[in-house]
Amino acid sequence: MKIRITRGGIFGKDGEIAVGTELDVKEEPKGWVGRYEVISGGGKGRDFATGAGDGEPKTAAEVLEMAKDPNVQFMSFKAAATKLLGDKTPAKKDEIIAALEDLATQP
């Protein structure tokens, strides 16, 4: 699969990988969630970086809207948030909302 780096903070053997760099990878780089986009070869139109594809929200703003919807269960909201925040996803709803608000305001 081919990916493009969309955010900083990814480091290789020669230092930080520049935003915009395109890489060929064998599988989803799970530790890079939210910092890349799939260009090709992602399968079934799914963008592993954002969770877009399988009918799930792809932006922090969309996941924040889920938090306001009384029909959305907490675990569904948390799963969508985890796709954006990765393993640093807080456990409590208000903390997740704060983290998503912070993510939504980043360029």
C-alpha positions in Angstrom: 0.0 0.0 0.0 1.2 3.5 -0.7 0.8 6.2 2.0 1.5 9.9 2.2 2.7 11.5 5.5 0.2 14.3 6.5 1.6 15.3 9.9 4.9 15.5 11.6 6.3 13.4 14.4 7.2 10.3 12.4 10.9 9.4 12.5 13.0 7.1 10.4 16.6 6.1 10.6 17.7 9.4 9.2 15.4 11.6 11.4 11.9 13.0 11.0 10.1 12.1 7.8 8.9 15.2 6.0 5.2 15.9 5.6 4.2 15.1 2.0 6.6 12.1 1.7 5.1 9.1 0.0 6.0 5.6 1.2 5.3 2.1 0.2 4.4 -0.1 3.2 3.3 -3.7 3.5 0.6 -3.1 6.1 -1.1 -0.4 8.1 1.5 1.4 10.3 -0.7 1.4 13.4 1.6 3.6 15.4 1.2 6.4 12.8 -2.6 6.7 13.0 -3.8 10.1 12.1 -0.4 11.1 10.6 -0.8 9.6 7.1 -3.3 9.0 4.4 -3.6 5.9 2.1 -3.0 6.8 -1.5 -3.4 3.4 -3.0 -3.7 -0.3 -2.1 -5.7 0.3 1.1 -8.4 -2.2 0.1 -12.1 -1.6 0.0 -11.6 2.2 -0.1 -10.7 2.3 3.6 -8.3 5.0 4.8 -6.5 3.5 7.8 -5.3 6.9 9.0 -8.8 8.3 9.6 -11.1 5.3 9.6 -12.9 6.7 6.6 -14.5 4.2 4.4 -16.6 1.8 6.3 -19.3 4.4 7.1 -17.4 5.7 10.1 -16.6 9.3 10.9 -13.3 10.5 9.5 -12.6 13.8 11.2 -12.4 15.0 14.8 -15.4 17.3 14.2 -17.5 14.3 13.0 -16.5 12.2 16.0 -17.3 15.2 18.3 -20.8 15.3 16.8 -21.2 11.6 17.8 -20.6 12.7 21.4 -23.7 15.0 21.2 -25.9 12.3 19.7 -28.0 10.6 22.4 -28.5 7.6 20.1 -24.7 6.8 19.9 -23.4 4.6 22.6 -20.2 5.5 24.5 -18.2 2.5 23.1 -19.1 3.4 19.5 -18.0 7.0 20.2 -14.8 5.8 21.9 -14.0 3.4 19.0 -14.3 6.2 16.5 -12.2 8.5 18.7 -9.5 5.8 19.0 -9.1 5.7 15.3 -8.0 9.3 15.4 -6.2 9.4 18.7 -4.6 6.0 18.7 -3.4 4.4 21.9 -3.3 7.7 23.7 -7.1 7.8 23.8 -8.3 8.7 27.3 -10.7 6.5 29.2 -13.3 9.1 30.2 -15.8 10.8 27.8 -15.0 14.3 28.8 -11.2 13.7 28.4 -11.8 12.2 25.0 -13.9 15.2 23.9 -11.1 17.5 25.1 -8.5 15.5 23.1 -10.7 15.6 20.0 -11.2 19.3 20.4 -7.5 19.8 20.6 -7.0 17.6 17.5 -9.7 19.5 15.6 -7.9 22.8 16.2 -4.5 21.6 14.9 -3.5 22.6 11.4 
